[in-house]
């Protein structure tokens, strides 16, 4: 496991992240999420 890996348990708050979308926009999580329940899929892109 890498040192910067993080696991969330059920009920854990989502950590603050800034990620780039496929369209090139920056998304601040969880601030930019519009709903209480949301699914976020992250893809590393390549190994």
N, C-alpha and C positions, 0 to 999 in steps of 0.2 A: 504494500500500500504506500502511496506517495504521502509525504508529510503534509501537503496542503489539501488532502482529501477530507471531506466532511460528510457525515451521515446524519440524516434527520430521523427522529422518531415520530410516531404518530402524535399529532398535537403540537409539534415543534414549530416555532415561528420561522418563516423563510428568511434566510440571511439577505442582507442588502447586497445586490449585484448590479453591475452595468454590463449589458451584453449587446452585441451588434446583431440586428436581425438580418435575414436573407436579403432584404431590400436595402440594407445599408444604414438604417436608422439605429439610434441608440435607445435601448429600453432599460429603464431603471426598475429593478424588481425589489420588493413587491409594490413599490409606490405607484407604478403605472398600471397595475392590474385593477380592473374596474369592478370585480366581484369578490365576494368573500371566498368562494371556492373556485379555483382555477387549476388547470393542468398545464404545466410548463414542460415542454420536451426540448432537451438540449442535445445537440449533435456535435461531437468533436470535429467531424468533417473528414479526418483521416488519421491513421495511426502513425 
